[in-house]
Amino acid sequence: MSEMPDKTKQKQIIMNAKNIDIFGLFLLLWKKKKLIIRNCSIAFVCAVVVAYSIPKNYTAEVLIAPELSSGNTTLSGSLGSLAQMAGVNLGGLSGNEALYPEIYPSIVASTPFLTELLDLPVKSEDGEINTTLYKYLTEDFKSPWWGKVFGIFSVLNSGTSDEVVEEHDIRKVSAEELTEDERLFFAGFAGQLGILIDQTSGMITVQATMQDPLIAATVAQAVTEKLQTYVDNYRTAKEQKNVQYFENLYNESLQRYNKACQEYALYADSHQDAYLTSVKSEITNLENEMQLAYSIHTQIAQQLEVAKAKLQEKKPIFAIIQPAVKPIMASYPRKKMIAFTYVFLVFSLTAMWIFVKEFIMNAKRTQMATDAGQNAESASNENV
């Protein structure tokens, strides 16, 4: 007999949990409005403190349109129409293109690429900062009050001589020899840069986020130029080797031709009055060698010009649609979003705590009422 009431009690609790009274929940929140207002007010104050503790960051952007290779393979050409129907752009995935825009973010985040930017001269908008990018990031880059513990750049900007990485060391060491502090520095530096690729149009957006708008624009432009140079060197590496090869052959053939001319001229001048057949034969041989050297030199010169033309043809063209412009508004922190997030999160947690607490109290009251009814029923049965 005692098992049946327990099962009935459990079913009642479950039914109460499923049958949620929305209006009753609102009334419960209204009843606890003082607690909610207090917690949300505290959250708002904390959000304001956090938002105003984070230094302003400005993001400069450069919009570029890379040249897409026209040498598509048969497979990529046949898939082009299907990709367009699906809304996917395969223009950059040609058979002759080995460096896809999709790996540009990895290139920009690589240690060798970032190292080349450390000597970049930067100047702040107010003129108070006029130094290199490395010194700006390690000496003038501000962090919030909690950044001394968790900040990326604070590791290099702690103010102690044994933790600060020397400028010449960080530029010369290889990626395998970087210390933990130097790795953190490059990780923080890479986080300030970004490459966004529009898969539909193929447009590339280069971003640089700094605490000064003019420095952000300077870095964004420098990153764009470095990226163009990197891609240019990569795509024209073979052609550059060919040009260098033919330039070496050109110089060697020119030296051989000049030497043959000198030998012919000296021998012909010193034997002007000679009528011996051996002398005339030697002059003829020297003249033939000179003509052969000239012919070889001319052919190499032509091949050199062809190699230079191929090199120029292979060079990619990046059309800068929108150059780097000094941003006016700060991109971060978004104070309104931070305040809304803090208040909404605390409101949700407070409301959840109120609901759970009320559910537990109702469950206890239901159990107590059930137990009291059972006790009363047992007492009446005993009296009978």
Legacy VTK file of the C-alpha trace (Angstrom):
# vtk DataFile Version 3.0
C-alpha trace
ASCII
DATASET POLYDATA
POINTS 384 float
0.000 0.000 0.000
2.861 2.379 0.672
4.283 1.985 -2.843
1.166 3.310 -4.566
1.214 6.739 -2.909
4.932 7.091 -3.652
4.345 6.430 -7.334
1.404 8.835 -7.338
3.536 11.462 -5.653
6.319 11.067 -8.247
3.816 11.341 -11.105
2.411 14.537 -9.604
5.872 16.057 -9.349
6.632 15.107 -12.959
3.309 16.558 -14.158
4.041 19.772 -12.294
7.426 19.967 -13.996
5.864 19.458 -17.437
2.896 21.785 -17.002
4.777 25.060 -16.846
2.704 28.137 -16.116
4.302 30.964 -18.125
2.245 33.630 -16.393
3.165 32.124 -13.054
6.859 32.313 -13.975
6.531 35.991 -14.811
4.786 36.574 -11.508
7.594 34.722 -9.757
10.216 36.898 -11.474
8.239 40.007 -10.588
8.123 38.846 -6.993
11.927 38.520 -7.023
12.469 41.766 -8.943
14.644 43.280 -6.253
17.099 40.400 -6.471
17.106 40.571 -10.274
17.614 44.338 -10.331
20.431 44.100 -7.791
22.277 41.381 -9.679
21.784 43.065 -13.072
22.989 46.372 -11.645
26.137 44.730 -10.326
26.647 43.064 -13.716
26.199 46.391 -15.498
28.771 48.081 -13.280
31.226 45.236 -13.887
30.593 45.473 -17.629
31.304 49.205 -17.612
34.536 48.641 -15.708
35.625 45.942 -18.124
34.607 47.888 -21.230
36.468 51.043 -20.194
39.505 49.060 -19.033
40.103 47.652 -22.518
42.116 50.053 -24.705
40.507 51.163 -27.944
41.504 49.204 -31.036
41.184 50.441 -34.593
40.938 48.165 -37.630
42.193 49.312 -41.040
41.298 47.361 -44.154
42.668 47.026 -47.676
40.413 45.508 -50.334
42.271 43.845 -53.199
41.216 41.810 -56.221
43.859 39.225 -57.151
44.423 38.177 -60.725
42.949 34.755 -61.388
44.863 32.417 -63.666
43.229 31.704 -67.023
44.987 28.394 -67.572
42.253 26.193 -66.147
42.423 22.483 -66.638
39.679 20.547 -68.387
38.424 19.205 -65.079
38.197 22.600 -63.413
36.536 24.020 -66.525
33.903 21.281 -66.559
33.202 21.819 -62.872
32.939 25.575 -63.266
29.298 25.603 -64.327
28.298 23.203 -61.548
30.169 25.316 -58.996
28.421 28.466 -60.181
25.053 26.757 -59.823
25.993 25.853 -56.254
27.237 29.368 -55.528
30.889 28.318 -55.214
33.711 30.140 -56.958
36.458 27.935 -58.425
38.199 30.762 -60.227
41.284 30.595 -58.035
41.634 26.817 -58.194
43.118 26.573 -61.656
45.579 23.982 -62.785
48.412 26.508 -63.131
47.800 28.165 -59.775
49.763 26.526 -56.958
49.284 29.214 -54.305
45.597 29.536 -53.512
44.144 32.597 -51.735
42.820 30.220 -49.072
46.337 29.819 -47.651
47.035 33.569 -47.515
46.002 33.714 -43.816
48.591 31.030 -43.014
51.240 32.986 -44.912
50.497 36.193 -43.003
50.537 34.339 -39.663
53.876 32.641 -40.364
56.901 33.680 -38.317
59.139 34.625 -41.309
56.409 36.893 -42.703
55.848 38.585 -39.338
59.584 38.997 -38.763
59.921 41.056 -41.944
57.363 43.525 -40.565
59.166 44.236 -37.282
61.383 46.952 -38.795
58.410 48.816 -40.259
58.508 52.524 -39.273
55.253 53.561 -37.599
53.994 56.888 -36.334
50.964 57.559 -34.162
48.213 59.975 -35.064
49.223 62.453 -32.371
52.923 62.191 -33.271
53.990 61.031 -29.814
55.035 57.607 -31.112
57.609 57.478 -33.900
59.428 54.164 -33.824
59.511 50.699 -35.341
56.600 48.302 -35.209
58.518 45.983 -32.879
59.144 48.693 -30.297
55.557 49.857 -30.597
54.218 46.376 -29.839
56.625 45.747 -26.955
56.821 49.202 -25.365
53.787 51.279 -26.371
51.077 48.643 -26.756
48.650 49.040 -23.846
46.814 46.249 -22.095
43.969 46.203 -19.523
44.744 45.972 -15.834
44.359 42.205 -15.918
46.691 41.960 -18.912
49.748 41.737 -16.671
48.639 38.232 -15.839
46.848 37.027 -18.959
47.983 39.426 -21.689
49.950 38.343 -24.733
52.185 41.371 -25.082
52.593 41.881 -21.342
55.033 38.967 -21.317
57.425 41.091 -23.352
56.452 44.354 -21.682
56.742 43.420 -17.996
59.423 46.013 -17.290
62.127 43.589 -16.122
65.305 43.282 -18.136
65.494 39.490 -17.909
62.077 38.999 -19.570
62.260 41.580 -22.336
63.376 40.056 -25.624
66.067 42.000 -27.406
65.084 43.423 -30.780
68.015 42.029 -32.751
67.594 38.570 -31.216
63.945 38.115 -32.155
64.656 39.112 -35.733
67.590 36.761 -36.204
66.548 33.579 -34.472
64.831 30.873 -36.502
61.338 29.583 -35.800
62.765 26.439 -34.195
64.845 28.475 -31.728
62.077 30.751 -30.464
61.548 30.872 -26.724
58.123 30.593 -25.150
57.923 34.380 -24.692
58.838 34.949 -28.332
56.217 32.455 -29.462
53.623 34.309 -27.404
54.742 37.555 -28.981
54.323 36.269 -32.532
50.993 34.666 -31.610
49.748 38.012 -30.313
51.119 39.827 -33.352
49.416 37.394 -35.740
46.167 37.931 -33.850
46.308 41.629 -34.768
46.294 40.760 -38.490
43.616 39.111 -40.567
42.857 37.954 -44.105
39.222 37.631 -45.187
38.359 35.946 -48.494
35.030 36.325 -50.240
34.425 32.903 -51.775
31.834 34.284 -54.178
33.643 37.285 -55.670
37.241 36.296 -54.869
37.914 39.638 -53.171
40.540 39.631 -50.412
40.372 41.930 -47.395
43.572 42.563 -45.473
42.978 43.750 -41.905
45.284 45.187 -39.275
44.098 46.034 -35.763
46.164 48.415 -33.674
45.553 50.854 -30.829
46.283 53.842 -33.060
44.316 54.484 -36.295
47.299 55.765 -38.286
49.494 52.832 -37.240
46.681 50.425 -38.148
46.491 51.901 -41.658
50.292 51.788 -42.017
50.486 48.147 -40.966
47.573 47.135 -43.207
49.268 48.706 -46.230
52.599 47.089 -45.347
51.011 43.655 -44.928
49.342 44.032 -48.330
52.618 44.941 -50.021
54.495 42.102 -48.296
51.798 39.638 -49.304
51.955 40.829 -52.910
55.734 40.428 -52.912
55.508 36.945 -51.387
52.939 35.755 -53.927
54.886 37.386 -56.756
58.117 35.646 -55.733
56.344 32.316 -55.319
54.574 32.324 -58.665
57.592 33.603 -60.597
60.270 31.500 -58.871
60.820 29.263 -61.897
60.856 32.173 -64.348
63.269 34.097 -62.135
65.646 31.128 -62.132
65.395 30.960 -65.927
66.172 34.650 -66.237
69.129 34.304 -63.864
70.368 31.285 -65.846
70.207 33.096 -69.185
71.775 36.217 -67.685
74.763 34.130 -66.614
74.978 32.579 -70.080
74.655 36.026 -71.619
77.552 37.400 -69.582
79.719 34.385 -70.360
78.954 34.530 -74.077
79.662 38.263 -74.109
83.045 37.672 -72.507
83.857 34.948 -75.046
82.808 37.196 -77.906
84.886 40.131 -76.631
87.871 37.841 -76.163
87.484 36.444 -79.684
87.263 39.973 -81.097
90.418 41.031 -79.281
92.346 37.966 -80.418
91.231 38.434 -84.000
92.020 42.151 -84.001
95.469 41.721 -82.410
96.494 38.905 -84.743
95.142 40.650 -87.859
96.858 43.938 -86.976
100.190 42.263 -86.268
100.143 40.349 -89.595
98.851 42.943 -92.031
101.759 42.547 -94.494
102.038 38.798 -94.204
101.291 36.704 -97.308
101.876 33.278 -95.861
99.057 30.798 -96.207
99.361 29.724 -92.567
98.878 33.329 -91.446
95.816 33.774 -93.633
94.426 30.474 -92.377
94.884 31.552 -88.759
93.154 34.865 -89.464
90.263 32.994 -91.055
90.000 30.661 -88.054
90.007 33.568 -85.623
87.365 35.353 -87.692
85.198 32.216 -87.728
85.538 31.866 -83.950
84.557 35.500 -83.553
81.486 35.020 -85.782
80.539 31.830 -83.920
80.861 33.599 -80.579
78.727 36.448 -81.917
76.070 34.039 -83.191
75.911 32.205 -79.834
75.784 35.511 -77.969
72.930 36.731 -80.170
70.895 33.560 -79.627
71.387 33.708 -75.858
70.377 37.383 -75.883
67.161 36.450 -77.663
66.453 33.652 -75.179
67.108 36.076 -72.321
64.525 38.500 -73.685
62.005 35.658 -74.055
62.646 34.586 -70.438
62.145 38.165 -69.242
58.890 38.381 -71.173
57.660 35.146 -69.587
58.648 36.457 -66.163
56.681 39.636 -66.715
53.713 37.656 -67.992
53.773 35.336 -64.985
53.776 38.138 -62.421
50.386 38.347 -60.696
48.486 41.602 -60.657
46.737 42.717 -57.492
44.215 45.459 -58.124
43.809 47.512 -54.967
40.115 48.332 -54.873
40.232 50.161 -51.543
43.591 51.284 -50.099
44.297 51.535 -46.396
42.394 54.415 -44.848
42.817 55.669 -41.307
39.760 54.420 -39.382
37.684 56.937 -37.480
35.663 54.728 -35.146
37.178 52.144 -32.834
36.371 48.558 -33.758
36.835 47.254 -30.229
35.754 47.208 -27.451
32.031 47.333 -28.204
30.856 48.740 -24.914
27.137 48.325 -25.563
27.585 44.696 -26.564
29.714 43.982 -23.497
27.126 45.578 -21.191
24.259 43.714 -22.841
26.113 40.402 -22.640
26.940 40.810 -18.960
23.415 41.901 -17.979
21.699 39.224 -20.071
23.947 36.484 -18.735
23.414 37.498 -15.107
19.663 37.894 -15.673
19.474 34.400 -17.189
21.481 32.831 -14.375
19.433 34.632 -11.719
16.133 33.622 -13.304
17.329 30.029 -13.602
18.330 30.010 -9.945
14.919 31.385 -8.941
13.064 28.793 -11.027
15.144 25.887 -9.747
14.783 27.034 -6.174
11.004 27.427 -6.565
10.738 24.011 -8.194
12.619 22.407 -5.314
10.446 24.210 -2.750
7.247 23.100 -4.505
8.527 19.536 -4.643
9.253 19.621 -0.896
5.849 21.119 -0.099
4.132 18.486 -2.234
6.046 15.745 -0.502
5.258 17.147 2.928
1.555 17.407 2.067
1.544 13.857 0.768
3.311 12.575 3.867
0.882 14.459 6.118
-2.097 12.932 4.270
-0.634 9.480 4.598
-0.049 9.959 8.328
-3.601 11.199 8.847
-5.014 8.259 6.908
-2.933 5.809 8.929
-4.073 7.408 12.205
-7.752 7.158 11.209
-7.329 3.533 10.237
-5.771 2.751 13.609
-8.635 4.447 15.443
-11.124 2.387 13.527
LINES 1 385
384 0 1 2 3 4 5 6 7 8 9 10 11 12 13 14 15 16 17 18 19 20 21 22 23 24 25 26 27 28 29 30 31 32 33 34 35 36 37 38 39 40 41 42 43 44 45 46 47 48 49 50 51 52 53 54 55 56 57 58 59 60 61 62 63 64 65 66 67 68 69 70 71 72 73 74 75 76 77 78 79 80 81 82 83 84 85 86 87 88 89 90 91 92 93 94 95 96 97 98 99 100 101 102 103 104 105 106 107 108 109 110 111 112 113 114 115 116 117 118 119 120 121 122 123 124 125 126 127 128 129 130 131 132 133 134 135 136 137 138 139 140 141 142 143 144 145 146 147 148 149 150 151 152 153 154 155 156 157 158 159 160 161 162 163 164 165 166 167 168 169 170 171 172 173 174 175 176 177 178 179 180 181 182 183 184 185 186 187 188 189 190 191 192 193 194 195 196 197 198 199 200 201 202 203 204 205 206 207 208 209 210 211 212 213 214 215 216 217 218 219 220 221 222 223 224 225 226 227 228 229 230 231 232 233 234 235 236 237 238 239 240 241 242 243 244 245 246 247 248 249 250 251 252 253 254 255 256 257 258 259 260 261 262 263 264 265 266 267 268 269 270 271 272 273 274 275 276 277 278 279 280 281 282 283 284 285 286 287 288 289 290 291 292 293 294 295 296 297 298 299 300 301 302 303 304 305 306 307 308 309 310 311 312 313 314 315 316 317 318 319 320 321 322 323 324 325 326 327 328 329 330 331 332 333 334 335 336 337 338 339 340 341 342 343 344 345 346 347 348 349 350 351 352 353 354 355 356 357 358 359 360 361 362 363 364 365 366 367 368 369 370 371 372 373 374 375 376 377 378 379 380 381 382 383
